[in-house]
Amino acid sequence: MFPPSGRLIYVDTKGVYSSMALFITDECINCAVCVEECPNNAIFFGAQHYEIDPDRCTQCEGFFAKPQCQEVCPVDCILLIPPSSPS
């Protein structure tokens, strides 16, 4: 299934459907390096570590060739969610 934007739908670790494919794991050290790199201001401090707002994240499409948060993360804790087909 494709959302109106034409992007794949992903299911995050909590089972929530989203068109955004990036998430920050619990290994985040809260260094905030990713926050300044996000062109969409999609990264914010959550309950325990930084999180990505799926309504704002575009994976840097239209800005950069690769998601900048992943490029600068010193602990590689920003991962892709595998695509899923909602039933």
LUMNUPA-123589 format. One line per field, with one value per residue (C-alpha): x, y, z; residue in three letters. Coordinates in steps of 0.25 Angstrom, whole numbers, always signed. Example, Ala and Ser with C-alpha at 12.3 -4.5 7.8 and 13.67 -1.06 7.14 Angstrom:
<rs>
X = c(+49,+55) $
Y = c(-18,-4) $
Z = c(+31,+29) $
res = c(ALA,SER) $
</rs>
This chain:
<rs>
X = c(+0,+5,+1,-3,+11,+15,+25,+24,+18,+26,+23,+31,+35,+22,+14,+10,+9,+17,+22,+35,+46,+55,+55,+65,+68,+70,+85,+84,+94,+86,+98,+88,+97,+86,+76,+84,+86,+71,+66,+51,+53,+47,+56,+52,+56,+46,+43,+57,+65,+63,+52,+48,+34,+29,+20,+32,+43,+45,+58,+65,+58,+59,+71,+82,+85,+85,+78,+88,+84,+89,+102,+106,+101,+113,+107,+99,+86,+77,+72,+63,+50,+48,+36,+23,+10,-2,-13) $
Y = c(+0,+14,+27,+39,+44,+31,+27,+13,+11,+6,+0,+5,-3,+0,-5,+9,+12,+23,+28,+31,+20,+25,+23,+26,+14,+13,+13,+28,+36,+49,+57,+65,+65,+60,+71,+82,+74,+72,+81,+79,+81,+67,+62,+65,+61,+50,+43,+36,+40,+48,+43,+46,+53,+44,+56,+65,+55,+53,+46,+58,+57,+69,+74,+63,+50,+43,+45,+55,+50,+36,+42,+50,+40,+36,+23,+19,+18,+24,+12,+9,+2,-9,-6,-14,-16,-12,-22) $
Z = c(+0,-3,+4,-4,-5,-12,-1,+5,+18,+29,+43,+54,+67,+73,+62,+57,+42,+36,+23,+30,+31,+41,+56,+68,+77,+92,+89,+87,+96,+95,+89,+80,+68,+59,+64,+57,+44,+42,+31,+35,+50,+52,+63,+78,+92,+96,+109,+110,+97,+84,+75,+61,+58,+46,+41,+39,+35,+20,+21,+16,+2,-6,+3,+3,-3,+10,+23,+31,+44,+41,+35,+47,+58,+66,+71,+59,+66,+55,+47,+36,+38,+28,+19,+22,+15,+24,+25) $
res = c(MET,PHE,PRO,PRO,SER,GLY,ARG,LEU,ILE,TYR,VAL,ASP,THR,LYS,GLY,VAL,TYR,SER,SER,MET,ALA,LEU,PHE,ILE,THR,ASP,GLU,CYS,ILE,ASN,CYS,ALA,VAL,CYS,VAL,GLU,GLU,CYS,PRO,ASN,ASN,ALA,ILE,PHE,PHE,GLY,ALA,GLN,HIS,TYR,GLU,ILE,ASP,PRO,ASP,ARG,CYS,THR,GLN,CYS,GLU,GLY,PHE,PHE,ALA,LYS,PRO,GLN,CYS,GLN,GLU,VAL,CYS,PRO,VAL,ASP,CYS,ILE,LEU,LEU,ILE,PRO,PRO,SER,SER,PRO,SER) $
</rs>
